[in-house]
Amino acid sequence: MKRILLAGAFALAAGGQALAADLPQPGPPPPRAPATYLPVAPVYNWTGFYIGGNIGGSWQQGSFGDPYGNSFSTNNQFTGTGGGQVGGNYEFSNGVLVGVEAMFDWRFNSGNTSNTVSLVGPGGVPTGASASVTVNNQWLTTVTGRLGYAWDRLLVYGKGGGAWVGSNNPTFNVSGASTTVSTSNNNYGWTVGAGLEYAFWGNWSARVEYDYIGLTNQTFTLTNGGGDLPAGDPFSGSGRNVQMFTAGINYKFGW
């Protein structure tokens, strides 16, 4: 009986191997499709020279006074401005940016007349005349350094440096008539500002900016006197400043 069972087991094993040899073998797995990646836009680089234009508005403040107690305060009058800027930036790999810029703007309505004051003369005696001062700042120029940080196409920056204001001599108006004055024309000072800039297309960018210009004290003298004030009466200006808000556009040239 054992011999019969062993013979049957060998026969089944041999038959299974023969049957397996006759079955078709599985083919290789299908090739994997290549991975697809969406193109990634390169990070914008602010490094390069640029030139552009701007338009906006400005306000000026300050006061003038003489030894007799006559004091004139400049009205906080809005004046339209327009001009241009040129500069250069260098952006480090961590997004920090340094640069320099020169900016020039004309003031469209440069004359700014102060309040009207009833004049007093030597000894504080009223003269019976009234007067005002017209300040004529015609243009503004600043040369500054810039420091900022860029998030790709968005740049936030601050700036600071020197400022110059071009003007004619102030006009001293006494009871409707002007009198001759001379001035030191010390219309220079310092400036600080801040802004946002966005590169919206190619090398074109748009920006908004605020600037504060602090000016040195300026003096003018009544050459021939006026309103019973003596010739040579000195008026000294103090607290003089110009504040400016502009919007502009730049084109960058890489280097």
C-alpha positions in Angstrom: 0.0 0.0 0.0 2.8 2.4 0.9 4.4 1.8 -2.5 1.2 2.6 -4.3 0.7 5.9 -2.4 4.3 7.0 -3.1 4.0 6.2 -6.7 0.8 8.2 -7.0 2.4 11.2 -5.2 5.4 11.2 -7.6 3.0 11.0 -10.6 1.0 14.0 -9.4 4.2 16.1 -8.8 5.5 15.2 -12.3 2.2 16.1 -13.9 2.0 19.5 -12.1 5.5 20.4 -13.2 4.7 19.5 -16.8 1.4 21.5 -16.7 3.2 24.6 -15.2 5.8 24.4 -18.0 3.1 24.5 -20.6 1.4 27.6 -19.1 2.4 31.1 -20.6 4.8 33.1 -18.4 3.7 36.7 -17.3 5.3 39.6 -19.3 7.3 42.5 -17.9 5.4 45.3 -16.1 4.4 48.3 -18.3 6.8 51.2 -18.3 6.1 54.0 -15.8 4.9 57.3 -17.3 7.6 60.1 -16.9 6.9 62.6 -14.1 5.6 66.0 -15.2 6.5 69.2 -13.4 4.9 72.7 -13.7 7.4 75.4 -14.6 8.4 77.6 -11.7 8.8 81.3 -12.3 12.2 82.6 -11.2 12.4 84.9 -8.2 12.6 88.6 -9.3 16.0 90.3 -8.9 16.0 94.0 -8.1 19.7 94.4 -8.9 20.4 97.0 -11.6 20.1 100.7 -12.5 16.7 102.3 -13.0 15.1 105.5 -14.3 11.6 106.7 -13.8 9.1 109.5 -13.3 6.8 110.6 -10.5 3.8 112.8 -9.7 2.3 113.9 -6.4 1.9 116.7 -3.9 3.8 118.6 -1.2 3.1 120.7 1.8 5.5 123.2 3.4 5.7 124.6 6.9 7.8 127.1 8.8 7.7 130.6 10.4 9.6 133.9 10.2 10.1 136.4 13.0 12.0 139.6 13.7 13.4 141.1 16.9 10.3 143.3 17.4 8.0 140.4 17.8 6.5 140.2 14.3 6.0 136.5 13.4 4.7 135.0 10.2 3.6 131.3 9.9 3.7 129.7 6.5 0.3 128.3 5.5 0.1 124.5 5.1 -0.8 124.8 1.4 -1.0 121.8 -1.0 1.2 122.1 -4.1 1.3 119.6 -6.9 4.7 118.2 -7.9 6.1 116.2 -10.8 9.6 115.0 -11.7 11.8 112.0 -12.1 14.3 109.8 -10.3 17.4 107.7 -11.2 19.3 105.2 -9.1 20.8 101.8 -8.6 20.0 98.8 -6.4 21.9 95.7 -5.3 19.9 92.8 -3.8 21.6 90.2 -1.7 20.6 86.5 -1.8 18.6 86.9 1.5 16.4 89.6 0.0 18.1 92.6 1.7 18.6 95.5 -0.7 20.9 98.5 -0.7 20.9 101.4 -3.2 21.3 105.0 -4.0 18.9 107.4 -5.7 18.7 111.0 -6.9 15.2 112.6 -7.2 14.2 115.9 -8.7 10.7 117.5 -8.6 9.1 120.8 -9.8 6.5 122.4 -7.6 3.6 123.4 -9.9 2.4 126.3 -7.6 5.5 127.4 -5.8 4.2 130.6 -4.1 3.0 130.1 -0.5 1.7 133.2 1.4 1.7 133.3 5.2 -0.9 134.7 7.6 -1.4 138.5 7.7 0.1 140.2 10.8 -0.5 143.7 12.2 3.0 145.0 12.4 4.8 146.4 15.5 7.9 148.5 15.4 10.8 149.2 17.8 9.6 149.1 21.3 6.6 147.0 20.4 4.7 150.1 19.2 2.0 149.2 16.6 2.8 150.7 13.2 -0.8 150.6 11.8 0.3 148.5 8.9 -0.3 144.8 8.1 2.0 142.5 6.3 2.4 138.9 5.0 5.3 136.9 3.6 5.3 134.9 0.4 7.7 132.0 0.2 8.5 130.8 -3.4 10.0 127.3 -3.3 10.2 126.2 -7.0 11.9 122.8 -7.0 13.2 120.0 -4.8 16.2 117.7 -5.2 17.2 114.8 -2.9 20.2 112.5 -3.0 19.7 109.5 -0.7 20.8 106.0 0.2 18.2 103.2 0.3 17.8 100.2 2.4 15.0 97.7 1.9 13.8 94.1 1.9 12.3 92.3 -1.1 9.7 89.5 -1.2 10.1 88.4 -4.8 8.4 91.3 -6.7 7.4 93.4 -3.6 10.0 95.8 -2.2 9.7 97.7 1.1 12.3 100.4 1.6 13.5 103.4 3.6 15.7 106.2 2.4 17.7 109.1 3.9 20.2 111.7 2.8 20.6 115.4 1.7 18.0 117.8 0.2 18.1 121.1 -1.7 15.2 123.5 -2.4 15.4 126.1 -5.2 13.6 129.4 -4.4 13.5 133.1 -5.2 13.8 135.6 -2.4 10.7 135.8 -0.1 8.4 138.6 -0.8 7.4 141.0 2.1 4.0 142.4 1.3 3.0 145.5 3.4 -0.6 146.6 3.1 -0.8 145.3 -0.5 2.6 146.6 -1.6 5.8 144.5 -1.7 9.1 145.8 -0.4 12.7 144.8 -1.3 14.3 142.0 0.7 17.6 140.1 0.6 18.1 136.5 1.8 20.8 134.0 2.5 19.0 131.4 0.4 20.1 128.6 2.7 17.6 126.2 1.3 19.2 122.9 2.0 18.8 120.3 4.7 18.2 116.6 5.2 15.5 114.1 4.2 14.1 110.8 5.3 11.4 108.7 3.5 9.8 105.3 3.0 8.0 103.5 0.2 6.6 100.4 -1.4 7.5 99.2 -4.9 6.1 96.4 -7.0 7.5 94.9 -10.2 4.3 94.4 -12.1 5.6 93.4 -15.6 9.1 92.6 -16.8 11.5 95.3 -15.7 8.7 97.8 -15.0 7.8 98.6 -11.4 5.4 101.0 -9.7 5.9 102.7 -6.3 4.4 105.0 -3.7 6.6 107.1 -1.4 6.5 109.6 1.4 9.4 112.0 2.1 10.1 114.5 4.8 12.5 117.3 4.1 13.9 119.4 7.0 15.5 122.7 6.0 18.1 124.8 7.7 17.1 128.2 9.1 16.8 131.0 6.5 17.1 134.7 7.1 16.0 137.7 5.0 16.4 141.4 5.6 14.2 144.4 4.7 16.6 146.3 2.5 14.6 149.5 2.5 12.4 148.9 5.4 8.6 149.0 5.1 5.4 149.5 7.1 7.4 151.7 9.5 9.9 148.9 10.1 13.4 150.2 9.8 15.8 149.2 6.9 17.9 146.2 7.8 15.2 144.6 10.0 16.2 140.9 10.0 13.7 138.1 9.8 14.8 134.6 10.7 13.0 131.4 9.6 12.7 128.4 11.7 11.0 125.0 11.7 11.0 125.0 7.9 10.1 121.7 6.2 8.5 120.2 3.2 6.5 117.0 3.2 5.9 115.2 -0.1 3.9 112.2 -1.2 4.5 110.8 -4.7 3.5 107.9 -6.9 5.9 106.8 -9.6 7.0 104.2 -12.2 10.5 102.9 -12.9 12.2 100.9 -15.6 15.2 98.7 -14.5 18.3 98.0 -16.5 20.2 94.9 -15.2 23.9 94.8 -15.0 
